[in-house]
Amino acid sequence: MKPDFAMASMGAGCFIMKDNKVLLVRVNYGPAKGQFILPGGMVEKDEHPHEACLRELTEETGLQGRVIEQITVRHRIDAKGRINIYWVFRCEMTSHNDSEFTFPQDEIQEVKFIDLEEALSSDEVRPNTRKFLEISAKSTQKNLIESYNEAHKDYIYT
């Protein structure tokens, strides 16, 4: 018997700005092939969204980072009724070499910083990503990530 409660997959993306340019990756697979998106991907078992964000940043760009705040969350129910929740976090780079990127070429075609205004209007940037960029660029609220129950690994995202 199918449960009557929602089951969802989760993903997380990383928003990094440097000199009014945003870090984006051009994907090499799926319906978004050839388009730019935020570095990010699926949350793995026993992983929190902000941890997935940083893991994906390193896997897709070779950069190390630190989460500053949660920016937004997107909830999707697709045509097949599958639910996906996607978290976007503002991050800063903690590695110092941001001119040489390393990335899995079967997954990523290119990694680069793109002028924010250009990215917001480019058809090469996925529509959802443009919306995330728009929200991220105007966000002034500090949304904190707080651990409050170590025994259960609980976090509150505000």
Order of alpha helices (4+ residues) and beta strands (2+ residues): beta-beta-beta-beta-beta-alpha-beta-beta-beta-alpha-alpha-beta-beta
